[in-house]
């Protein structure tokens, strides 16, 4: 009997701990101010104009986290031309960060430590830092990180999560490494950069989670080698951040690859991360899926056999991702990349350089990209009805299920009449007549 009672107690403890686990869901909205500047607006699942996309994501969809990238001097001088998507300087990010915090959401800051895009194949330093020795480069990383975070702190836009680098498995600021034994890797210089950035975050934002972001999410061998190198090298971080794009990285579950030659998949790799790094949480800091045109270059996996390249396919991808990752205890967050994509912007001169928000459509966002006088229609697989909620037909609403957010049907007896679910300081609360309650009915 004692053994049975102990088992029951342990089970209850596990359930309670799981129920209290903090979860984050949201998206990278780095281009939203540009769309607003160019007079774009969005419609919800019922065709109603959305006045503020940040508060709509939070209060209607249950998103509690928003990610914003930052460049040192976003001019893309190395390419000789300005990319309109590379516009996030400190002033831009400060203003957007304040809006995120004022909406009661978590703010994730993504340092690129460059003047232009950084990813697995682009690891260039900012123009002003190029050619510096490793130690001086680390000093520049530290000084810049401190300057940015000091400005954000003073503006009441303190980030809650900080990425020290963007997709940096193969290097940072021109210092190259490889996620396997290779004589060309400069791990000493590379680790110096990461420690400089992470230490600056700890100094200026001691409550922020530090994320190290890579882009080989389904390759367990690379992940294990890389993150162990960081741990052995004394890099102080909290979260393993992953990009996951199926057309580049493969399938989601074991069931989807049972008949395929490549058995790697995201769930299998994340379970391996739980084994290898039990004290590290995992956050999908980027994910997306095309709804109109399938990528024509650089595609490694044709996952259309699971998710069609369509509005329905995009919805099913999001649904499957949330459903597959929610049970995994080491997965802490999901962020969708560029959900606000809406074509070129809706100025009357939208087809000129002054009216262009992006140079080419990626068709991975949640709204139709075509410019119309009525705004941009949200992608949906049907209409809300007596049997279908917004989450049943529209991907951004479904994402809220990752944090147990339900737009309709609040049933708590202490706060149900005229109540709405929303986020305050990133936490799910129920608001009724200006009074806030916890989900279990306690007045806050």
N, C-alpha and C positions, 0 to 999 in steps of 0.2 A: 504494500500500500504506500509506504514511504517513497519507493522508487517511482510509482505512478504519479504521486503528488508532486515530486520533484520535477518529473518530466512536464507535467502540466504547467507548473510555475515557470519553468524555463521557456516553454512555448509561449506563454503569455508575455513574458519579458521580451522575447524576440518580436512578437506581434506589436507590442507597444513601442519598442524602439523603431521598428519599421514604419509605424504610423507617424512617428514624429520626425522622420528623416526629411531634411530640407531638400527640396527639389527646385530646379530652375528651368524655365522654358521661355523661349523668346526668339529674337532674331537680330541680325546685323542690319541696322537701319541707317548706315552711314550716308546714304544718298537722299534721305528724306528731306532735309532742308533744301536741297537743290530742286527736287520736284515741287516743293511748296513755292520756291522762288519763281518757278516757271509755270505756276498756276495750274498744276495738276491737282485733281481731287479724285477721291475714291468713293465707291458705293459698297454698302454692306450686303449681306445675303438677301435682304428684303428690298434692295434697290434704293435705300436711303443714303443720302450724302453723309460722309464721315467728316466731321468738322476738325477733329484732331486724331491723327492716326495712332499716336502713342497711347493716349488714354483709351481709344477704342480697342486696341490690342489688349490693354490691361483689363479693362472693365467688361468688355464683351467676350473676349476670347480667353482670358485668364493668363496672359503672358505676364511674367514678373521680372523679366531680364531683357536688357537691350544692349547690344554690342556696337561699338564704334571704333573704327580704325583711326590711326593718327600717323602722319608722315612728318619728317623733320622739316623739309622745305619742298612742299608738293608742287614741283614745277616740271618734273621729268626732264631735267636738263640733259641727262645722258642720251635721251632719244631725240632731243632737239625740238620737241613739241609738247604741248600741254594736253594731257588726257583729262577730260572733264570729270571723270570718276575719281581722279587723284586730286582732291581739293581739300582734304581734311587736315588743316593746320591747327595750331593750338587754339586760336580764337574760335574757329568753327566747332571744334570738339568741346570747348568749354561751354559754349551756348547750348549745344545739343545735350551735353551731360547734365546741365542744370535742368533742362526740360524733363529728362528721364527721372532724375531724383525728385522733382516736383510732382511727377505722376505717381510717386510712391513705389517705383520699381528699382531693381538692382541695375547698376551701371557696370558693364564690362568694357574695359579699355584694351585695345589691341595695338601694341607698339609694333610698327614695322621697322623702325630704326633705319629708314631709308627715305629717299625723296620720291620713290616710286614703288610699284608692286614688288613684294617679296614673297617668294614661294619656293618650292623644291628646286626649281631650276634658275631662280633669280635670287642671289644672295648678296647683291651689291651694297656697299656702304653709301651713306649720303655723300654728295659731292664735297661738302666741307670737311669730311673726315677721311677721304680717300688718301691712301698712302701712309697713314699713320702706323707706327709700330704697334704690336699687339697691346702692350701695356697702356699706351696713350689712347688707343681705340677703346679699351675698357674704361679709362677715365672719362672719355667723351660719352659713352653709354651711361655711366653713372651720373654725370653732371646733367645731361639732357633729361634723364628720367626724373631726377630731383626737381628740375625746373618745371617740367610739365605737371608733376604731381603737386608741387607747391602752388602753382596757379589754380589747379582744379580745387584743391583744398580751400583756398582763399575765396573761391567763387561758390562754395557750397555745392560742388559737383564732384565730391570725392568718389573715386571708383570703388566698387565693392569687390571686383575681380580684375586682375591685371594680367594680360598676356605679355610675357617678356619675349617678344618675337612672334612672327607669323609664319607657320609651316617651316620650321627651322631644322628639320632632321638632317639636312645636308650642309648647313652652315649659316653664318650670320655675319653681316658687315664685311663680306669678302673673305672671311676665314672659313675654310672648307673642312668638313668632316664627312665620314661615311658611316652608315649604321652596321658596319661589319669591319673586321680587321683589314686595314689598308694603310700602307706606308705613307700615303699622301695626306692623311688626316692630321690636322693640327689641333689636337684635343686640348693642349695646354692653353693656347690662345683662345680657343672657342669657349672653354669652360670659364676662362677669365671674364669674357664678355657677359655670360649668363650670371655669374656670381655678382658682377658689378650691377647689373640691372635688378636682380632679385634683392640684393642687399639694400638698394635705394628704395625699392617698394616697401620693404620691411620698415625702413627708417621713416618714410613719409606717410605710409598707409598701413600701419601695423595690423589693422583688422581685415585687410583685403586678402582674398585668396590669390595665390600666384599660380598661373597656368603656364605650362610649357606645351606648345602647340606643334604637332607634327601631322604629316599627311600620308602615312602608310598604315591606315587603320586596320587592315585585314592581314598584315604581315607580322605575325607574332614574333618571328625571329628578329626582325629589325627592331620592333618595339622593345623587346626584352633587352637586347644589346644596348640600344640607345639610352633608355631611361636608367639602366643600371650604371652606365658610364657617368650619367649626371649625378646619381646618388653617390657613387664611389668618389666622384670629383668634388663633392661638398656643395653642390647646388641646392639651395634651400627653396623648395617649391611644394605646392599642395595638390595640384590637380594635373592629371594627364589630359590634355586637350587634343581632340582628333577632328580632322576633316573627314567627311564621308559623302562622296559622290559616287553612286553606283556605277556610272559609265566609266569611271576611272578606277574604282576600288573593288568592285565586285558585289556579290550578293549579301543578303542580310542574315539568313539563318541556315542551319544545317539542312533543313528540308528543301530549301531552294537549290542546293548544290548536290543533292544526292545522285543525280544522273550526269553530273558534269565532271570534267577532268580536274578542274581547279576546285578543291574542297575548302579553300579558305573562305571565311565569311566574317562579318562584323561581330555577331554574337559570340562565335567561337573565340575570336581574338580578344574580345573584352573579358570573357571568362578566364582566359589565360593571363590577362593583366591582373585580375583579381588574385590569381594564384601567385604571380611573380611579385606583385606590389600591393599587398593587402592593406596597406595604410594610405594608399593613394586613390582618390576618387577619379572618375572618368567623366568628361564633359564633351559632348559632340558640339564643338564650337562653330562648325559650319556643316550644313547639308542642304541639298536642293535637288529638284528633279524637273526636267523639261516637260512642258505641257503642249508644245506645238511643233517645234522643229528639233529633230534628233541631232546631237552634235556630229559634225562631219570630220573633225580632226582630233587626234589624240585620244580616241575612244579605245579603251582596253576591254570593255565588257558590253555586250549588247543585251542589256537587262530588260528589253521590251517583251521578252517572253514571260516576265513576271509583272512588270508595270508598263503598260502601253505609254507611248509618247502622246499623251492626251490629258485633258483636264481630269478625267476619271483616273488615269494612271498616276498623275501627280497626287491626287487625293489618296489613292490606295497606297502609294509609297509612304506618305506621311503617317497614315493610319497604321500600316505594318511596322514602321519604325517605332512609333510610340508604344504599340502593343508589345513589340519584341523587347524593347529596352526597359520598360517600366518595371518588370519583375526583377531586373538585375540590380542587386543592392549596391554595387560599386558605381553604377551610373547615376550621376547627380544632375545632369542637365542636357538639354537639347536646344540648340539655336539654329534657326533657319537662316540661310544666307540670302540677303537682298530680297526680302519679301515684298518690299515696296516698289519693285521694278514696275514701271508703267510707261514704256516706250521712251520717246525723246523729250517729253515735257509738252505742255499744252499752250505755250505762248502762240500768238498769232504768227510769229516768225519762227515757229518751232523747227523748220527745216533749214535754218541758218545756224552758223556757229554760235551766235549769241543765245540761241534758244535750245541748244542741244544739251541734254543731261547726260546721256551716254552715247557712245559712237556706234554701238551695234547692240541689237537686242539679244539677250540671252534666253528669253522666254522661260525663266525659272521662278519668277515671282508669282504672286497670288492674284494678280489682276490682269485683265486683257490689256495688251499694250497699245491697241489702236486708240488714237485720239478721237474723241467724240464730244459733242456739245453737252452731253449729259454726264460726262465724267467716265471713269474706268469701271467696267463691270467686274465684279469679283468672280473668280473661277468657282464654279459649283456644279455638282452632279445632278441637282434637282432642286425642288422648292421645299421650304419648310412647311410642314403640314401637321395634322393631328397625330401623325405617327412618326414624323421625322423632325428632329431638332436641327439647329444650325450645324452642330457637330457631325450630324449624319450626312451632310451634303457638302461641307466646306472645310478644307484642310486647316486654315488658321484657327478655327473654332475647335477642331478635334485635338489640336496640339495641347489645349488646356487640360485635357484628360491626364496628361503626364503629371500635373500637380493637383489632380482631383478637383478641377474647376468645372462646374456645370453651369452654363449660362442661365438655364431655366430650372424651375422646380426646387427652390429653397424650401426645405421642410422643417428647419430647426424651430421648435415651438417658442423659443425665447426671442426670435428675431425673424419671423417669416412674413409678417404683413407689410407689404410695400418694400421689401428688402431687396438689396442687390449684393452680389458677390463682387469684391474688388480686391486689389492689393494695396497695402499700406506698408511702406518700407520693405517691400518685397514679400510680405507675409499675407496669406489669404485671410480676409476678414469679411464680415457681413455688416453692411451699413443699413440702418433703418432710421429715418428722420434725423440724420446727422449724428447718430450714436453708433459706435462701432462695437461689434461683438466678435468673439472668437468663434470658429466653426462649431464648437460644442456648446455655444450659448452664453458664455461668460462675457459680461460687460467689460470693455477695455478702457 
